[in-house]
């Protein structure tokens, strides 16, 4: 078994320095680069930091005994709370694993797990059997998890091609929403959304679906009305307000929003400019959160099967823990278009 001395020798530091990094001892300053090298050595040598944990790891390797605990890593702290999109997914996932005799060992955000000591403790001290990753948590965390032996991984709307994922077809769903606007006669359509896994708008699948529908219909993109909000609600409202007040900018007749949460403040901005929905600007969006049916007018949206995504992710992870390897690297559940008054103008 590797020791602290092996770690120290590999990195070229003292044993005490290696020990302080592993124990997350902040009583003395240690260069961040040195910390990174120590944790890389920990991963490379598969070092387990204490005798009791080392004994438990060896015992598990021999007996293959499960701890019946599942970890959860989420993209942002907002997903922990009453989030209209992610909360139903996480609730359904948790319900299914609890019914199957498992418990939730931890839930941390990707920002929290940038602390490598915490990440190491979550994996090697809590000893979870599997982990669900919700959202895009960063390649460093994903790469770390992929190197852990006998750790089942499942992802929902996450990065990493080596992880089995449960989701819906965002490109096709977005295209179906924009196709609906085009079928209503709209030839000038704006976009409100945010970046994808590369932190660029072009990598976001709903934006790709929007462009696909526009190109397919031969409708040019109006770059002035392609709005990257960085997924911030306030930016959606402010960006629409700013553009509507410009006299030099022709407004679109419709707007496709990549999420209901961005569509609702955008709709408010339109109404506050004494414009009508859908007569002046029609709206359609994604997710079909509960609140979408209660906007004025009710918001057309693509329904995403949030509960089914959470339940399917849990079932797939449980199958993996029972030794069944998933046949598909990506499980896509069906979506459906919900047409309400925000996108359909009824003429008298």
NORMO-V201788 format. One record per backbone hydrogen bond with DSSP energy under -1.0 kcal/mol. NH is the residue of the N-H (numbers start at 1). CO is the residue of the C=O. E is the energy in kcal/mol with one decimal. If there is no record, write none. Layout:
nh=[NH;NH]
co=[CO;CO]
e=[E;E]
This chain:
nh=[7;8;9;10;11;12;13;18;19;20;21;22;23;24;25;35;36;37;38;39;40;41;42;43;44;45;47;54;55;56;57;58;59;60;61;62;63;64;70;71;72;73;74;75;79;80;83;87;90;91;92;93;94;95;96;97;98;99;100;101;102;103;105;108;110;113;114;115;116;119;120;121;122;123;124;125;126;129;131;132;133;134;135;142;143;144;145;146;148;152;154;155;156;163;165;166;167;170;173;174;175;176;177;178;179;180;181;182;183;185;186;190;191;192;193;196;199;203;204;208;209;210;211;212;213;214;215;216;217;218;219;225;226;227;229;232;236;237;238;239;240;241;242;243;244;245;253;254;255;256;257;258;260;263;264;266;267;268;269;270;271;272;274;275;280;281;282;283;284;285;287;292;294;299;301;302;303;304;306;309;310;311;312;313;314;315;316;317;318;319;320;321;322;323;324;331;333;336;338;342;343]
co=[3;4;5;6;7;8;8;14;15;16;17;18;19;21;20;31;32;33;34;35;36;37;38;39;40;41;42;50;51;52;53;54;55;56;57;58;59;60;103;130;106;132;108;134;76;77;81;83;86;87;88;89;90;91;92;93;94;95;96;98;97;68;70;72;74;109;111;112;114;115;116;117;118;119;120;121;121;69;152;71;154;73;156;138;139;140;141;142;145;129;131;164;133;160;329;155;331;168;169;170;171;172;173;174;175;176;177;178;179;182;181;254;225;256;227;200;196;200;201;204;205;206;207;208;209;210;211;212;213;215;214;222;223;191;193;229;232;233;234;235;236;237;238;239;240;241;188;188;282;190;284;192;286;259;260;262;263;264;265;266;267;268;271;270;276;276;253;342;255;300;302;289;291;292;338;285;336;287;304;305;306;307;308;309;310;311;312;313;314;315;316;317;318;320;319;165;167;303;301;298;340]
e=[-1.8;-3.0;-2.9;-2.1;-2.1;-2.8;-1.9;-2.2;-2.5;-2.3;-2.0;-2.1;-2.5;-1.1;-2.9;-2.2;-2.3;-1.9;-2.4;-2.5;-1.9;-2.0;-2.3;-2.2;-2.6;-2.7;-2.1;-2.7;-2.7;-2.1;-2.7;-2.3;-2.5;-2.6;-2.3;-1.7;-3.1;-2.9;-2.7;-2.8;-1.9;-2.6;-2.4;-1.3;-1.3;-1.7;-2.3;-1.5;-2.7;-2.9;-2.1;-2.4;-2.7;-2.5;-2.0;-2.1;-2.3;-2.1;-1.0;-1.6;-2.8;-1.9;-2.7;-2.1;-1.6;-1.8;-1.2;-1.3;-1.1;-2.1;-2.6;-2.3;-2.6;-1.8;-3.0;-2.3;-1.8;-3.1;-2.5;-2.4;-2.5;-3.1;-2.9;-1.7;-2.9;-2.0;-2.4;-2.2;-1.4;-2.0;-2.0;-2.6;-2.7;-1.2;-2.3;-2.5;-2.9;-1.3;-2.4;-2.5;-2.3;-2.3;-1.6;-2.3;-2.9;-1.5;-1.5;-2.5;-2.4;-1.9;-1.8;-2.9;-3.2;-2.1;-2.3;-2.2;-2.0;-1.3;-1.9;-1.9;-2.3;-2.0;-2.5;-2.4;-2.2;-2.1;-3.0;-2.4;-1.5;-1.1;-3.0;-2.1;-1.3;-3.0;-3.1;-1.4;-1.3;-1.6;-2.8;-2.6;-1.9;-2.5;-2.5;-1.8;-2.5;-1.4;-1.8;-1.3;-2.5;-2.9;-2.4;-2.9;-1.6;-1.7;-2.4;-1.2;-2.6;-1.9;-1.9;-1.8;-2.4;-2.6;-1.8;-1.7;-1.9;-2.0;-2.5;-2.4;-1.7;-1.6;-1.6;-1.8;-1.8;-2.6;-2.2;-1.5;-3.5;-1.2;-2.3;-2.3;-2.1;-2.5;-2.7;-2.3;-2.0;-2.5;-2.6;-2.3;-2.6;-2.2;-2.0;-2.0;-1.3;-1.6;-2.7;-3.7;-3.0;-1.4;-2.7;-2.0;-1.2]
